[in-house]
Amino acid sequence: MTNAIDDLINEAKEQSEQVSDNREVAVRGETPVARKPSLDNLMNSGMTVDDYLKVSEDGLKVVVDNKSTLFDNLNVTIDMKEVVSTEVIKYGKPPQYEKTFDGVTTVTGGRWTDAIETGARFQATPYSSADIPFITDEDIEGKGGAVVYPAGTRLGYSLSTTNREAFANFLREVNAENLRHNKVKVQLGFEVKKSKEYTWGVVTFKLLGVAED
């Protein structure tokens, strides 16, 4: 599913075009042109969250003090206006990740063209992704019922290459319900994926309805 996230997130259209232009510029050895600075760029420059959701073939999880708490699903509220499209490149062993919001600089402050050039040495190419912040609607409990994170905690998740399809399907449903700019209730779950060599998990997104302010 090529560029599914960019096709479905309206705010990402300009960004995708800019990233594409900058790739061509990089091939010619020229300097990329940044988008005009704005408050939107500042707002979308990264997730402000308390922690990050992770997923494996065993389930959803958060890691606190080097201890993992596994769970099957989690009810959350997602403000769709806060979901931000990104471009990511993954390369090397162990895997290294570089991300950009504007197609010019990476989140670590480097040049996106340099990241693309480095990735190319590993036959890696950028892929469309998204940063998804959300608020938990219920406690996340660990062993013995101890609360690891209480309801109201702000967590985030960044889409992997294999998780884009699940989120794109969710976005289609959101768009069909005309909720693209609303806060929505969502149940996060997980699905096990397998290949000949690996087993892993992806996050699933079940739209539950509109979230009331």
N, C-alpha and C positions, 0 to 999 in steps of 0.2 A: 504494500500500500504506500505509494510514493507521495511524500509531502502531505499526508492526510491531515496532520495537525495544522499546517500552514493553510490548507484549503478551508478548514472549518473555523479557525480562529480569525475573525475579521481583522483584529488589530495587528495580526502578523503579516498581512499582505505586503505592506510597504517594507517591512523588515526583510521578508524573504527576497523581494526584488533587490534590496540593497546588498544582501549577502551574496546573491547571485552575481551582481555587478562586480562586487569586490573580488570574487573568485576569478573572474575574467581579468580584472586589473592585476591580480597577483601573478597570473600566468604571463602577462606582458611585462612584469617587473616594475609596475608603477605603484604609486602610493594610493591606498584606498581613500575614498572621500567619506567622512563621517556624516551621519545625519545631524541636522541642526539641533543643538542642545535644547532641552525642554524639561518642564516639570514631569512630563510623562516618562521621559528617559530616566529621570531620577527615581520615580516611583517604581519603574519596572527593572531596576538594576539588580534585583536579587530578592530572594525571599527573606523576610524577617520572621523567623520562627523560633520556637523553643527547642525543637529537635526535629529529626527527620524520620519518616516512616520507611521501613525496609521490608523486603519481601524475599522469601525463599520457597523452596518446594514444601517446606513444613508449615508455612503460613505467614501472616503479617507479623511484624515485630518492631519493637523499639529497643535500643541498647542504652542502658543506664549503668554507669560505673562498671563498664565491661561485662555486664550481665544482660542477656537477651530475655525479653518477655514476649512469648509467642501467643497469638490469638487468631481466630478464624475470620472474624469480621469486626467492623467498627462503624458506628453511625456518626456521621460528621456533617458539618455545614460548610459548603464551598461557596465563596463569593466569586461568581464567574468573571467579574470584572478584574479580579486579581490574578487570574490565570494568565501566564505570560509565555509566549512562544519563544523558543531559543534554538540555536544551532549548536550541536555538540559533535566533537570528534573523539574517538576512543582508539588508542593504539598501545602497543607494547605489552610486555609481560614482566611484572604484573601490570594490569591495565592502567593507563594514564588517561585522564579525561581533561579536555579543554572545552570551555563553553563561551558563547558570545550572545549578547542581546542586540548588538547593533551591526555586527558584521565587520567591525573595525578592531575593537579591543576584546581581550578575553576577560573573564571575571577575575583572573589573577593579575591583570595589568599588562599582559603581553600583547603582541600583535596577532590578530586572528590569522593573517596571511602566514605568519611564522608557524602557527599551530597546524595549519593545513599542509604546509610544506613538510613539517616533521611527520605528520600522520601519513603523508604520501610515501615516505620511506618504508612504512609498514603496510603499504597497500590499503590504507584506511582512508575513508572519505567522510565528510560531515553528514550528519543526519538530523532531521527535524525532531525537536523534543518540546517539552513544556515544563515549566515549574508550576506546581499546584499546591498552594497553601490552603489550609483548612483548619476549622475549629472542631475539637472533639465534643460530641454531644453526650458522652458517657465516660465514666472512669475507665482507665486502662489498668487492669489488675494483674499483679504477678503472683508468685507462689504464695499460698496461704491467704489469698485475698487481699494482700497488701496493695495499696494504690500506688502505682508507678507514676501515672500522670492523671490528674483529676479532670473531670469534664470542664471544658472551657480552655483547655490547653491548645496552643497554636502549633500545629505540626506542618511539615511539608513533604512533598514527594516529587522527584524529578523522573520523567518518563525515560525508560530504557528503549532500545531499538525494538525489542520484542513486546513492549507494553503499549506501543502507539495505537495498535489496532483496537484494543479494548477501550482506550480513552476516546478514540475517534468515534466508535460506535455510541459511546455515552454522549459525546458532543452532538451527534446527529439527533439523538432523542431530545437533548436540551434545546437545540435549535428548532426542532419540530414543535415543541411546546412553547416557543417564543420566550425562553428563559435565559437567553444568552447573556443578559446584563442583570440577572437577578442573583440573589442568594438562594441556594437550593440545598435540600436535604438529600444526602447520599449515603448508601451503605457500601462501604469498602469491603471487599472480600479478596480471595486469591484463587488462582487457577494454576495447576501444575502443567508445565510444558516439558516435553522430552524430545531429544534428538538421539542419534546413534551414540553420541559420546557424552552428553550432558543431560541433567535434569535440573530444572529451575522453576521459579514461580513468577507470576505476574499479578499485578493488582487489578481487580475487577471493580467496576463502578456501576451501582444500581441506583437510578434516579428514583427518589421517594416522593418528591414534590417540592413546592416552594417553601422556603424558610421564612417565617414571619419575624419581622424586626421586633 
